[in-house]
Amino acid sequence: MQTRRTFSALLALMMAAGLAVTARAQLFRKPSALSREKGALYLEDATDKEIRITTTAEAPVFSNLRGERRLGVIPAGRSITVVAVGNNALRVRGRAMHDNVVGWIARSAATPLNERFIAQLRAAGERRREVDALIAKKEIAVGMTPEEVEAALGPPSERNSRVDAQGRRDSLDYITYRTVSQQVLQYDQYGRPYYALVPQRIETGRRSVDFVNGIVASYTESERLRQRGHGRFVPPPIILENW
């Protein structure tokens, strides 16, 4: 017995609400070795693009949000790359007076970031944490990308693609087998029949994942592979814009 869990209407609702969706916007990535400050929003959770702004005043750079060690000063008017956003500080990468630095500066010392952008960044970070938790449990959800599904379940047994007027549709099939020995009638060199034990592969479970324009829209699971609880979903990938 199989159960089909389809959330196309939910997916359309999220898109209508203004969440920008793309198949490659948020690829699954292993967390970097970057040390993290609690409560800060890290851009690597949401985008591969560099976001560059400009210092509007001399900006002392510190090793953490508590300002425990001063690393240098970035002059006013210098281009910097945003790494993370805190309540009142930015983790940036840039050229200080004497060397390149990576550290925290006051948000008031740089070009202001759009509040919509910060809200998108917060939503993208929450999505990243949800997806990482599912991947760690080898589970999938509507709203994931193909890369995230493969990070959770591994390479599929089969891949299929189709393009129609509604866009691109892909599917990944995961099939599990077990090997059993079955008696098979065979004949010896003299034509005499006998039964021999021959290993046979038997399908024991199947999970099919369907994508519409690069986002999981539904999945089908055999009874044995059915995930605990009801169908799962996460927001589609969020594109950062208007910073």
GISUL-V452962 format. One record per residue. N is the residue number from 1. SS is DSSP state (H for helix, E for strand, L for the rest). OMEGA is omega as a letter, one per 20 degrees, with the letter a starting at -180 (none if undefined). D_CENTER is the distance of its C-alpha to the mean C-alpha in Angstrom with 1 decimal. Layout:
BEGIN
N	SS	OMEGA	D_CENTER
N	SS	OMEGA	D_CENTER
END
This chain:
BEGIN
1	L	r	30.1
2	E	r	26.7
3	E	a	25.0
4	E	a	23.0
5	E	a	20.5
6	E	a	20.1
7	L	a	18.5
8	H	a	19.3
9	H	r	21.4
10	H	r	18.9
11	H	r	16.4
12	H	r	19.4
13	H	r	20.3
14	H	r	17.0
15	H	r	17.4
16	H	a	21.1
17	L	r	20.4
18	L	r	19.1
19	L	a	15.3
20	L	a	14.7
21	L	r	12.6
22	L	a	11.7
23	L	a	10.3
24	L	a	9.6
25	L	a	9.1
26	L	r	5.6
27	L	r	5.1
28	L	r	3.8
29	L	r	6.9
30	L	r	9.4
31	L	r	10.9
32	L	r	13.9
33	L	a	17.4
34	L	r	17.9
35	L	a	19.9
36	L	r	18.8
37	L	a	21.1
38	L	r	20.7
39	L	r	20.0
40	L	r	18.9
41	E	a	15.9
42	E	a	14.3
43	H	a	13.4
44	H	r	11.1
45	H	a	8.5
46	L	a	8.9
47	L	r	10.6
48	L	a	12.2
49	L	r	15.5
50	L	r	18.3
51	L	a	19.8
52	E	r	23.5
53	E	a	26.1
54	E	r	29.7
55	E	r	31.7
56	L	r	34.4
57	L	r	36.4
58	L	a	36.8
59	E	r	33.8
60	E	a	34.3
61	E	a	31.2
62	E	a	30.6
63	L	r	28.7
64	L	a	27.2
65	L	a	27.3
66	L	r	30.6
67	L	a	32.2
68	L	a	33.6
69	L	a	33.9
70	E	a	34.6
71	E	a	33.2
72	E	r	35.0
73	E	r	35.4
74	E	a	33.7
75	L	r	36.4
76	L	r	36.3
77	L	a	35.2
78	L	r	32.8
79	E	r	29.4
80	E	r	26.5
81	E	a	22.8
82	E	r	20.8
83	E	a	18.5
84	E	a	18.3
85	E	r	20.1
86	L	a	22.3
87	L	a	24.9
88	L	a	27.6
89	E	r	26.3
90	E	r	24.0
91	E	a	22.7
92	E	r	23.6
93	E	a	24.5
94	E	a	27.8
95	E	r	31.4
96	L	a	33.8
97	L	a	37.5
98	L	a	37.8
99	L	r	34.5
100	E	a	30.7
101	E	r	29.0
102	E	a	25.6
103	E	a	26.2
104	E	r	26.6
105	E	r	28.9
106	E	r	30.1
107	H	a	28.3
108	H	a	31.8
109	H	a	32.4
110	E	r	29.9
111	L	a	29.2
112	L	r	28.0
113	L	r	24.4
114	L	a	24.1
115	H	r	23.5
116	H	r	21.4
117	H	a	19.1
118	H	r	19.0
119	H	r	18.2
120	H	r	15.3
121	H	r	14.1
122	H	r	14.7
123	H	r	12.9
124	H	r	9.7
125	H	r	10.2
126	H	r	11.0
127	H	a	7.9
128	H	r	5.9
129	H	r	8.8
130	H	a	8.9
131	H	r	5.7
132	H	r	7.1
133	H	r	10.3
134	H	a	9.9
135	H	a	8.8
136	H	r	11.8
137	L	a	14.0
138	L	r	13.1
139	L	a	12.6
140	L	a	10.9
141	L	r	11.1
142	E	a	12.1
143	L	r	9.8
144	L	r	6.8
145	L	r	6.7
146	H	a	9.0
147	H	r	7.1
148	H	r	4.9
149	H	r	8.5
150	H	r	10.2
151	H	a	8.6
152	H	a	10.0
153	H	a	13.1
154	L	r	14.0
155	L	a	15.7
156	L	r	17.3
157	L	a	21.0
158	E	r	21.3
159	E	r	19.7
160	E	a	21.2
161	E	r	21.0
162	E	r	23.2
163	E	r	23.8
164	E	a	26.0
165	L	a	27.1
166	L	r	24.1
167	E	a	21.7
168	E	r	19.7
169	E	r	19.1
170	E	r	17.5
171	E	r	17.6
172	E	r	16.7
173	E	r	19.4
174	E	a	19.3
175	E	r	23.0
176	E	a	24.5
177	E	r	28.1
178	E	a	30.9
179	E	r	34.1
180	E	r	37.4
181	E	r	41.0
182	E	r	43.0
183	E	a	46.7
184	E	r	47.4
185	E	r	50.8
186	E	a	51.9
187	E	r	55.2
188	L	a	56.9
189	L	r	58.9
190	L	r	61.9
191	L	a	60.1
192	L	a	60.1
193	E	r	57.2
194	E	r	55.1
195	E	r	51.8
196	E	r	49.2
197	E	a	45.9
198	E	r	43.2
199	E	r	39.4
200	E	r	37.4
201	E	a	33.6
202	E	r	32.8
203	E	a	29.6
204	E	r	28.6
205	E	r	25.3
206	E	r	23.1
207	E	r	19.7
208	E	a	19.0
209	E	a	15.8
210	E	a	16.6
211	E	r	14.7
212	E	a	16.4
213	L	r	15.6
214	L	a	12.2
215	E	r	11.0
216	E	r	12.0
217	E	r	15.4
218	E	r	17.0
219	E	a	17.4
220	E	a	20.6
221	E	r	21.4
222	E	a	24.8
223	H	a	26.4
224	H	a	26.0
225	H	a	22.2
226	L	r	21.8
227	L	r	19.4
228	L	r	21.1
229	L	a	21.7
230	L	r	21.0
231	L	a	18.1
232	L	r	14.8
233	E	r	12.8
234	L	r	10.1
235	L	r	10.6
236	L	r	9.4
237	L	a	7.7
238	L	r	10.5
239	L	r	12.6
240	L	a	14.6
241	L	r	18.3
242	L	r	21.8
243	L	none	21.7
END
